[in-house]
């Protein structure tokens, strides 16, 4: 006989009695319902702490979780913007036009989701500060996230520098002068091209190492189940 998931037991024993409780329960339980399902039916790889669990996530999974929470917060805020104020023409029945909105329940739902957001962001930031990339000595993920755009800008510049001629004529169609300007490269174009190729290869290796860490190394995220 299969074990009943935790979230279902909670719903049976603590079913909401009115709209306000339902709104809070929906935001608090269903937002991370899949977490409750996993916690209630899986035991491998978890360490119980207080009334919650340490869940192991790769960086890719944690960032997906983070975006999910951010999406839920955005949805609630968007609906709040639509329902917290409404227009009524003179002579219309206000109550018949009033949208369904519970201020207290909405604020509580936002606070709970924002607390989860802080937990996940802290875990990701700590992971990025403490994990290094294979093959890059002591380069942490946090440093790599700064290094990648630096390297990308360098590649763009080297591409331009390696794509010119040692000496090329500059044509100004609006000039009526009878003389010709030439642009002369003050560097070795072949050397610039070699640096460009080397930088591209380094960027590819950097992305590969980062993807490897993000999909194999795990972090602990403390998700607390409330009574």
Number of C-alpha atoms within 10 A of each C-alpha: 3 5 8 11 15 17 21 16 12 13 12 9 9 12 13 15 8 8 13 16 14 14 19 21 18 15 22 19 19 13 17 19 16 12 16 20 15 14 21 16 13 12 10 7 8 13 13 12 11 7 10 14 17 17 18 17 20 18 22 17 15 21 16 12 18 18 13 15 19 15 12 18 20 13 12 16 15 11 12 17 11 12 15 13 11 11 8 12 7 7 6 9 10 13 8 7 11 14 13 9 17 15 11 12 18 18 15 15 20 20 14 14 20 16 10 21 19 12 15 21 16 13 19 21 13 13 21 19 14 12 17 20 21 16 10 12 8 12 16 18 21 16 14 20 14 10 14 16 12 11 17 14 11 15 19 13 13 21 17 12 19 20 12 13 12 13 11 12 11 10 10 10 6 6 8 7 7 5 6 9 10 10 12 12 13 8 11 11 17 12 12 18 17 13 17 21 14 12 18 19 11 14 17 12 15 21 14 14 18 18 14 13 19 22 13 11 14 18 17 18 19 18 19 14 16 8 6
